[in-house]
């Protein structure tokens, strides 16, 4: 019961399409991808800065 089965994911996908519409979902996914790339870059820079300070 803790893990979501494929049918649960299908229901979530249908609800998202109904709520946001099929035209806005690709733009939202693209924006989320950009945000994740920026976050990954920033975290990497913070880790690099922290390791430079330790040396």
Secondary structure as UniProt FT lines:
FT   HELIX           6..20
FT   HELIX           22..54
//
